[in-house]
């Protein structure tokens, strides 16, 4: 399954924001910041990555259905979804 990159611009933007948030977590750890602040920021990174992953899978699924792509079966799609669980 080849994804249409033109549809994934918002996902790329979300991943870039998550990358910045992760860098902030690293800085916070190095600076000895409060645990609560670090965990809150880390949770935000995790949520952003999950949303990006689900958006990628949804886009891929939509493309498979619209194109009649037989490269992925139900088990393959299930594995993708469960990998984000």
PyMOL commands that set and color helices and strands:
alter all, ss='L'
color gray80, all
select helices_A, chain A and resi 5-31+35-67+74-83
alter helices_A, ss='H'
color red, helices_A
deselect
rebuild
show_as cartoon
